[in-house]
Amino acid sequence: MTANLPLRSDHPITALDSQAAWNCRWYGVRKDRIQLPDGSEGEYNVLELPDAVWILPITESGEVVLLRHYRYPLQRWLWELPSGSINAGDSPLATAQRELKEEAGGTAQEWRALLTTSTMKGIGTEQAHIFMATGVRLGETHHEPAEVMSIHRFSLAEVRRMAQAGEIEDAVSVLAILLGLGG
């Protein structure tokens, strides 16, 4: 049985002190000394990442563009949608347009925002801004040196099947596909 607790708009856990524990070009770890609702103190480490975008690209001929991307931390190849971090001062839409162009060589006739959601609610700050791009035309890519990937086109039905069968392992890509194509 689920308890019907009232929604809270206050902040029951407060930071007493905060310091950067570690930083690199892509993310950082913040170490907070916190006060808990019962008055006791604790420690919370927060992974700080910029927000990011994921794009569900659908070509003019009605195919979905997927990337076959080598992910070093996992030591394997994954099927996923184009995605990337939002630079300071950029909008989610401008970032989505840039990432589609860089990773898939794509430009789209229409853009639609599908959802914004947390990717790591218990440990980090990143929010995913999910877009669907339609009328996509593919062209020349501009991959960063660590972006080892290839571009593939699949039917809507095949991509939906891949997402539902667990063949697409990136959770936000699966969410975008099921939101955009139904599932």
C-alpha positions as CSV (number, residue, x, y, z in Angstrom):
1,M,0.0,0.0,0.0
2,T,1.3,3.4,-0.9
3,A,1.1,6.2,1.6
4,N,-0.6,9.4,0.5
5,L,2.0,11.9,1.7
6,P,1.5,15.6,1.1
7,L,3.6,17.2,-1.7
8,R,6.4,19.3,-0.2
9,S,7.7,22.5,-1.8
10,D,10.3,23.2,0.9
11,H,13.8,21.8,1.0
12,P,14.1,19.3,3.9
13,I,17.8,18.7,3.3
14,T,20.0,21.8,3.4
15,A,23.7,22.3,2.5
16,L,25.8,23.6,5.4
17,D,29.0,23.6,3.4
18,S,29.9,22.8,-0.2
19,Q,33.2,22.3,-2.0
20,A,34.5,21.0,-5.3
21,A,36.0,17.6,-4.8
22,W,37.1,17.0,-8.3
23,N,36.7,18.5,-11.8
24,C,37.5,17.7,-15.4
25,R,36.4,19.2,-18.7
26,W,33.2,17.2,-18.8
27,Y,31.9,17.0,-15.2
28,G,32.7,17.6,-11.6
29,V,32.0,16.1,-8.2
30,R,30.8,18.4,-5.4
31,K,31.1,17.4,-1.8
32,D,28.3,18.8,0.4
33,R,28.0,18.7,4.2
34,I,24.3,18.5,4.8
35,Q,21.7,18.8,7.5
36,L,19.0,16.1,7.4
37,P,15.4,16.6,8.4
38,D,16.0,15.0,11.9
39,G,18.8,17.6,12.6
40,S,21.7,15.3,12.1
41,E,24.5,16.0,9.7
42,G,25.7,14.0,6.8
43,E,27.7,14.1,3.5
44,Y,26.4,14.0,0.0
45,N,28.5,13.9,-3.1
46,V,26.9,15.3,-6.2
47,L,28.0,14.6,-9.8
48,E,27.7,17.9,-11.6
49,L,27.1,17.7,-15.3
50,P,25.6,20.2,-17.8
51,D,22.2,19.4,-19.1
52,A,22.1,17.5,-22.4
53,V,20.0,16.8,-25.4
54,W,18.9,13.6,-27.2
55,I,17.4,13.8,-30.7
56,L,15.0,11.3,-32.3
57,P,15.8,12.0,-36.0
58,I,13.3,10.9,-38.6
59,T,14.4,11.3,-42.2
60,E,12.3,12.6,-45.1
61,S,11.8,9.0,-46.2
62,G,10.5,8.0,-42.7
63,E,13.5,6.2,-41.3
64,V,15.0,6.7,-37.8
65,V,18.7,7.6,-37.7
66,L,20.6,5.6,-35.0
67,L,24.3,5.8,-34.1
68,R,26.5,2.7,-33.5
69,H,28.7,4.4,-30.8
70,Y,31.7,2.9,-29.0
71,R,31.4,3.7,-25.3
72,Y,34.8,3.5,-23.6
73,P,33.5,3.3,-20.0
74,L,31.4,0.2,-20.9
75,Q,34.0,-1.2,-23.4
76,R,31.4,-2.0,-26.0
77,W,29.4,-0.6,-28.9
78,L,25.9,0.7,-28.3
79,W,22.9,1.7,-30.5
80,E,21.8,5.2,-29.5
81,L,20.4,8.5,-30.7
82,P,22.5,11.6,-31.3
83,S,23.0,13.4,-28.1
84,G,25.3,15.9,-26.4
85,S,25.9,18.3,-23.6
86,I,24.5,21.9,-23.6
87,N,27.3,24.5,-23.5
88,A,26.9,27.5,-21.2
89,G,24.7,30.1,-22.8
90,D,23.3,27.8,-25.5
91,S,19.6,26.7,-25.6
92,P,18.5,23.1,-25.6
93,L,17.1,23.5,-29.2
94,A,20.3,25.1,-30.5
95,T,22.3,22.3,-28.9
96,A,20.1,19.7,-30.4
97,Q,20.5,21.2,-33.9
98,R,24.3,21.4,-33.4
99,E,24.5,17.8,-32.2
100,L,22.4,16.3,-35.0
101,K,24.6,18.1,-37.5
102,E,27.9,17.1,-35.8
103,E,27.1,13.4,-35.0
104,A,24.8,12.5,-37.9
105,G,25.4,15.3,-40.5
106,G,21.7,16.0,-40.2
107,T,19.5,19.0,-40.6
108,A,15.8,18.9,-39.9
109,Q,12.8,20.7,-41.3
110,E,10.8,20.6,-38.0
111,W,11.7,20.3,-34.3
112,R,9.4,19.2,-31.5
113,A,10.3,19.1,-27.8
114,L,9.1,15.8,-26.3
115,L,10.2,15.9,-22.6
116,T,12.7,17.2,-20.1
117,T,13.7,14.7,-17.4
118,S,16.4,13.9,-14.9
119,T,19.0,11.3,-15.9
120,M,20.5,10.7,-12.5
121,K,18.1,11.9,-9.8
122,G,20.0,10.4,-6.9
123,I,23.5,11.4,-7.7
124,G,23.7,14.1,-10.3
125,T,22.4,17.3,-11.8
126,E,22.0,16.4,-15.5
127,Q,18.6,17.0,-17.1
128,A,17.8,15.4,-20.5
129,H,16.0,17.6,-23.1
130,I,14.5,15.2,-25.6
131,F,13.6,16.4,-29.1
132,M,12.1,14.8,-32.2
133,A,13.5,16.1,-35.5
134,T,11.5,15.4,-38.7
135,G,12.3,15.9,-42.3
136,V,15.9,15.1,-41.6
137,R,18.5,15.2,-44.4
138,L,21.9,13.6,-43.7
139,G,25.2,15.0,-44.9
140,E,28.8,15.4,-43.6
141,T,29.5,14.7,-40.0
142,H,32.0,16.5,-37.6
143,H,32.9,14.0,-34.9
144,E,35.2,14.8,-32.0
145,P,38.2,12.5,-31.8
146,A,36.7,10.4,-29.0
147,E,33.4,10.0,-30.9
148,V,33.9,6.7,-32.6
149,M,30.5,6.0,-34.3
150,S,28.8,5.1,-37.5
151,I,25.4,6.3,-38.8
152,H,22.6,3.9,-39.7
153,R,18.9,4.2,-40.8
154,F,16.1,1.9,-39.7
155,S,12.4,1.7,-40.2
156,L,10.2,3.1,-37.4
157,A,8.9,-0.4,-36.6
158,E,12.5,-1.9,-36.4
159,V,13.7,0.9,-34.1
160,R,10.6,0.5,-31.9
161,R,11.3,-3.3,-31.8
162,M,15.0,-2.7,-30.9
163,A,14.0,-0.4,-28.1
164,Q,11.4,-2.8,-26.7
165,A,13.8,-5.8,-27.0
166,G,16.6,-4.1,-25.0
167,E,18.9,-3.9,-28.1
168,I,19.2,-0.2,-27.5
169,E,20.8,0.1,-24.1
170,D,20.9,3.9,-23.6
171,A,17.9,4.6,-21.4
172,V,17.2,8.1,-22.6
173,S,17.4,6.9,-26.2
174,V,14.8,4.2,-25.4
175,L,12.6,6.8,-23.7
176,A,12.8,9.2,-26.7
177,I,12.0,6.4,-29.1
178,L,9.0,5.2,-27.1
179,L,7.7,8.7,-26.6
180,G,8.2,9.7,-30.2
181,L,7.1,6.5,-31.9
182,G,4.8,5.0,-29.3
183,G,5.6,1.8,-27.6
